[in-house]
Amino acid sequence: MSAALTPNPQAGSGKAELEGLLSLITSATRDAMAIYENSSHGLPSVHSTTAHPLDTEASTFAMKNAIRTLEGACEQLCTTLAPPSHTLLNVCRNVA
């Protein structure tokens, strides 16, 4: 199960917050990998150009939870580390 990151706007340690995001990313990735490995289809390759057998199956709650955590933590990490103008430009591109 993925760890939870408790938001605290008063927290003074940016490093601790970033480490927390990295921990969430690692945990959620391992959760998703375990689901793939337990499916008997194995893990998808980063170089694959075809659909993985799990792509056509209904996602389990555990997989949905792992992917939501991964997406959210990655987005927060990128938003935190990127210059504000970069983040704003990406948001504007996604809206259009």
Secondary structure, 3 states (H helix, E strand, C coil): CCCCCCCCCCCCCHHHHHHHHHHHHHHHHHHHHHHHHHCCCCCCCCCCCCCCHHHHCCCCHHHHHHHHHHHHHHHHHHHHHCCHHHHHHHHHHHHC
